[in-house]
């Protein structure tokens, strides 16, 4: 490739310019090849050999390749490695390329097969079964800032589900944390400071275009029948569809009509709360150790995806929560129904994703078979539910969505073989008896093969060559092969055989009879494949016609699976149905942390349950006690109990009365965020600030060790002020764990605050942690005992004891670290006083026209202000 680029390299470079920052998979025969920097990146991610091919610009061209038949596995690794891939396929055959060259008057021998990018493979646009996690949704999200609001459009193209919502700019992070998108696109003029967002032209995010695309996509004149969509929502929808159009090179995937999501319909949680509570992922990023791993007993992948969505977005509507709980209760009290239903669901294919592949034009005969089998299982589930007495409203609606597919199932059952293949190019998926003409073609092909076998036997007898065989390959087709020592016999002019090829140890021939039979096989086979392809397209068309009803059935099966699975988990863990109330309370008896309890059970240990009773008159608990005593676990378990209840699940407790919360905040533990230049204390303060500015009187807040990341005086001052602010300003339900014993003095001035501690005892010099919660303030923190328990060397413990004795003596002499704090006015009063003072002087200053003052007048005004300030101090 030295000097001027070859036609092939020119073609590659042109396609690479279209691919942009995506790796270009350039199809060459049975391989996808990558060149230049793409090859270096891919070789590193895939751990494959990096070679070179010719030269370009005087330098060797780096290259690597992957086989086409194994491309999906390599694509999966590249996507997980954060890459995007453009697939460049051959868009014509070599014969078509030669014919084109003849028409254009160009040399046939130098003609290059045309290639084009047929698709971009990105994290959010996957439909292939091998590239997707069965139990996790794969969301693509588009962001559209419009004036003082932000539109969000999300879709999982593997199932076609699409949702639109709007939020305030300061709620965007929480919304994105809830969605957990695999890929995010936004206008190129929007800067959020991260590299994870893919920038697209601002023109793609016009609300008018979004509205027009949705109307065209779903064949409606107005969107009124689909939902009430705002301008920001439609702008986001426009950006989403434009990106999908770009990724599919004009071929849009299967998309269901969009659903509008209300901003207040769900329990709001920010990203820090989700991370703290480990809802969908543990602190290490894996599923093991997370809430969903502990709760998930779903029989299907679709059910597991629905459960993940439920836990990510718990409900904030009492009626909707009760509907879900009633459905779980129905399965909970009927173990036979639950077991039989779950047995059926385990056999049900993932029809939602099969439908997504079919709708995207990437379906296979196997996907049609999954639609057939899944709809058949759905009918069995409906029949089973219809026989169940007192079916709750939610299950009744879901059962109603499972029927209506009888004709389609019957047609697919007659048309397809029991186990259709994943590839349709070789045929064999249309059932015998469905198409008599196809059966005749198959019989002709079969008869011809039998005739070839008879021909082989005849030629062996005629030539007296027992080793003669009739073989087939892609280059020669059918041919006769004999060992080289018998070749002369067939070479004779009157033998009836025509020489075709001489090999090292064999000679190959053809004959008139063999040619005729081979032609019959090829013709019948080609016609049979064409007939099967036509039937496939017809069946796909029927499925696509019913796509919305099939998608509704898939969603209903997932919801039923979740209800039965939650009932199974409740029985397994002895969980109880919570009593949901529309008042600010949290009354839990025998509450447990589900994940910790499960981990302890595996180790053969017992979890110590604790009660929690928050109400209007006792809404803030100040909890002390030693580290490792269970404070953080207690805080988290109550947050998880509320989250599970509002998601529609039974809860790990003997009983629970739970008032709906609008927001859930958790500031439990923190770590340095080096990527954003934030220390542990800075992270803690940012999260605390979010709580103080966003929580309402209907929120539930858990705070652990606020102020521990700085000096003792600063930390205690901040903790004191935060407790007062939560009590006076937010007036919400809150569990506040702390080591600052001095905060117990707040119980004297905060009427809705009560003191609690986790119990611990020292026995013969050793610390015994009881993990029990008791009323009253903690007597001390047991810090040195915990250090000893952790293995800190004895000399260090001894020295620390001496220092502690000295500090405690000084505290006793001075009145303690919190001396005088009890005389301070409450938070609200102190803020009000400060504001009043500021307002008086501020008004005077605001009245001054600085530009109109002479130097002397300015000096006099300054003396006047100083005098008034002095009077206020008096």
Secondary structure, 3 states (H helix, E strand, C coil): CCCCCCHHHHHHHHHHHHHCCCEEEEEECCEEEEEHHHHHHHHHHHCCCCEEEEEECCEEEEEEEEEHHHHHHHHHHHHHCCCCEEEEEECCCHHHHHHHHHHHCCCHHHCCCCEEEEEEECCCCCCCHHHCCCCCCCCEEEEEEECCEEEEEEEECCCCEEEEEEECHHHHHHHHHHHCCCEEEEECCCCCCCCCEEEECHHHHCHHHHHHHHHHHHCCCCCCCCCCCCHHHHHHHHHHHHHHHHHCCCCCCCCCCCEECCCCCECECCHHHHHHHCCCCCCCCCCCCCHHHHHCCCCCHHHHHHHHHHHHCCECCHHHHHHHHHHHHHHHCCHHHHHHHHHHHHHCCCHHHHHHHHHCCCCCHHHHHHHHHHHHHHHHHHHHHHCCCCCCHHHHHHHHCCCCCHHHHHHHHHHECCCCCCCCCCCCCECCCCCHHHHHHHHHHHHHHHHHHHHHHHHHHHHCCCCCEEEEECCCEEEEEEEHHHHHHHHCCCCCEEEEEECCCEEEEEEHHHHHHHHHHHHHHHHHHHHHHHHHHHHHHHHHHCHHHHHHHHHHHHHHHHHHHHHHHHHHHCCECCEEECCCCEEEEEECCHHHHHHHHHCCCCCCCEEEEEECCECEEEEECCCCCCHHHHHHHHHHHHHHHHHCCCECCCEEEEECCCEEEEECCCCCEHHHCECHHHHHHHHHHHHHHHCCCCCEEEEECCCCCCCHHHHHHHHHHHHHHHHHHHCCEEEEECCCHHHHHHHHCCCCEEEEEEEEEEECCEEEEEEEEEECCCCCCCHHHHHHHCCCCHHHHHHHHHHHHHHHHHHHHHCCCCCCHHHCCCHHHHHHHHHHHHHHHHHHHHCCCHHHCCHHHHHHHHHHHHHHHHHHHC
